[in-house]
Amino acid sequence: MVLEDLDLSRIGDPYARECIVRLLNLVEKLAIEVRTLQEENQRLQDENARLKGEKGKSDIKANGRSGLLLRSVAHAGRASEVMGR
């Protein structure tokens, strides 16, 4: 199942739905942070290699799935409300 196809409104228990929305938002936030840290790590490795006189590796490419979780959660109409924003 792809997260875009996830229909959170079908979850009958409001508390369970709220928990799932929060978890999906947290997963997305952490995935973005991991991606950011991977890019920073690559830049630091490249800088280290450059200082040693070596050639650095190419840039890490994004996988194009940014925002996927929030779009699916927004489908349920509760993402920003649940996160208190």
C-alpha positions in Angstrom: 0.0 0.0 0.0 1.3 3.4 -1.0 0.8 6.1 1.6 -0.9 8.4 -1.0 -3.7 5.8 -1.0 -4.0 5.8 2.7 -7.5 7.1 3.7 -7.2 8.0 7.4 -10.9 9.0 7.6 -11.7 5.3 7.4 -10.2 4.8 10.9 -13.2 4.8 13.1 -11.5 5.5 16.4 -10.7 9.3 16.6 -7.9 8.7 19.1 -6.2 6.0 16.9 -6.6 8.3 13.9 -4.9 11.2 15.7 -2.1 9.0 16.9 -1.5 7.7 13.3 -1.5 11.3 12.0 1.1 12.3 14.6 3.2 9.3 13.9 3.1 9.9 10.1 4.1 13.6 10.6 6.9 12.5 12.9 8.2 10.0 10.4 8.2 12.6 7.7 10.0 15.1 9.9 12.6 12.5 10.8 13.0 11.5 7.1 13.7 15.1 6.2 16.2 15.4 9.0 18.0 12.2 7.9 18.2 13.5 4.4 19.6 16.9 5.6 22.2 15.2 7.8 23.2 12.8 5.0 23.8 15.8 2.7 25.8 17.6 5.4 27.8 14.5 6.1 28.6 14.2 2.3 29.7 17.8 2.2 32.0 17.3 5.2 33.4 14.1 3.7 34.1 16.0 0.5 35.7 18.9 2.4 37.9 16.4 4.3 38.9 14.7 1.0 39.6 18.1 -0.6 41.9 19.0 2.3 43.7 15.7 1.9 44.1 16.4 -1.8 41.6 13.8 -2.9 38.5 14.1 -5.0 35.1 14.2 -3.2 32.1 12.1 -4.1 29.1 13.4 -6.1 26.1 14.9 -4.4 23.4 12.8 -2.9 20.3 13.0 -5.0 16.8 13.4 -3.4 14.4 10.5 -3.9 11.5 12.8 -4.9 9.2 11.6 -2.1 9.3 14.7 0.0 5.9 15.7 1.4 4.4 12.3 0.6 3.3 11.6 4.2 1.8 15.1 4.9 -0.1 15.0 1.6 -1.7 11.7 2.7 -2.4 13.0 6.2 -3.8 16.2 4.8 -6.2 14.1 2.9 -7.7 13.3 6.2 -7.9 17.0 6.9 -6.2 16.8 10.3 -2.4 17.2 9.8 -2.0 20.7 11.0 -4.8 20.6 13.6 -3.3 17.5 15.2 0.2 18.8 15.3 -1.1 22.0 17.0 0.0 24.3 14.2 
